[in-house]
Amino acid sequence: MKLNIDTTGKTFTVTKGVEEKKDQNDRQKFDRITKEPLWTVQVMALDETGGEMINVTLAGNAMPKINVGQIVVPVELEAMPWATNGRNGVAFRAKSLNVQAAGKAA
């Protein structure tokens, strides 16, 4: 199940640079449908209740041009709960992370 996240009133700041999303054999993963390479970006999601670090997966043939410290706006951010071998969590994926123009409020 994929859950769409309303990002209204939230600020997302890049806290770790873009990296290849790797499989258990340390090879870059690819989207099952589009066959595009997958990338991961760590961001801090912040609203009036506090902040949380999340890793957002993106698909694309080129590495996204995003730098640490930039404020970004996720496009079509989804949360996907998962459970495997007694472990569970939530994976996040977005169509893109658009860099917010300097001085512009979210």
C-alpha positions in Angstrom: 0.0 0.0 0.0 1.2 3.5 -0.9 0.1 6.5 1.1 0.2 10.0 -0.3 1.7 12.5 2.2 0.3 16.1 2.4 3.5 18.2 2.6 1.6 21.5 3.3 3.1 23.4 6.2 6.2 21.2 6.3 9.8 22.2 5.5 12.2 19.6 4.1 16.0 20.3 4.4 18.6 18.1 2.8 20.9 16.7 5.5 23.0 14.2 3.5 23.9 14.3 -0.2 22.5 12.1 -2.9 23.7 8.5 -3.0 23.0 5.5 -5.1 20.3 3.2 -3.6 22.1 -0.1 -3.2 21.0 -3.7 -3.0 22.4 -6.4 -0.7 25.3 -7.0 -3.1 26.3 -3.3 -3.1 25.0 -2.7 -6.7 22.7 0.2 -7.6 19.0 -0.6 -7.6 16.7 0.1 -10.5 13.0 0.9 -10.7 11.1 -2.3 -11.6 8.8 -0.5 -14.1 10.9 2.3 -15.7 14.3 0.6 -15.2 15.7 4.0 -14.1 18.4 4.0 -11.5 17.3 4.7 -7.9 18.8 7.4 -5.7 18.4 8.2 -2.0 18.4 11.6 -0.3 18.3 12.1 3.5 16.1 15.1 4.5 14.8 16.5 7.8 11.0 17.0 7.7 10.0 19.8 10.0 6.6 21.1 11.1 5.2 22.7 14.3 5.3 19.3 16.1 9.0 18.8 15.5 11.4 17.2 13.1 12.2 13.8 11.7 14.9 12.4 9.5 13.7 10.4 6.5 15.4 8.9 3.5 13.6 9.7 0.2 14.0 7.5 -2.9 14.0 9.1 -6.3 14.2 7.5 -9.8 16.1 9.1 -12.7 18.8 8.5 -15.2 20.9 11.4 -13.9 21.9 11.9 -10.3 19.7 14.6 -8.8 21.5 18.0 -8.3 20.7 18.6 -4.7 23.1 19.8 -2.0 23.2 19.5 1.8 21.5 22.4 3.4 19.1 23.2 0.6 15.4 23.4 1.3 13.5 21.1 -1.1 9.8 20.5 -1.9 8.9 16.8 -2.5 6.7 16.2 -5.5 4.2 13.4 -5.0 5.7 12.2 -1.7 4.5 8.6 -0.8 5.0 6.5 2.4 5.1 2.7 1.9 4.9 0.6 5.1 6.9 -2.6 4.8 7.6 -5.7 6.9 10.3 -8.3 6.1 11.9 -11.1 8.2 10.6 -9.7 11.5 11.7 -6.1 10.7 9.4 -3.3 9.6 9.4 0.4 8.8 8.3 3.0 6.3 10.0 3.7 3.0 9.5 7.2 1.4 9.5 7.9 -2.3 9.0 11.1 -4.4 8.7 11.8 -8.1 11.3 14.6 -7.5 12.7 17.0 -4.9 12.5 20.5 -6.2 14.9 23.0 -4.8 13.1 25.9 -3.2 14.1 29.4 -4.3 16.1 31.3 -1.7 13.9 33.6 0.5 10.7 31.9 -0.5 8.5 30.6 2.3 7.0 27.1 2.2 
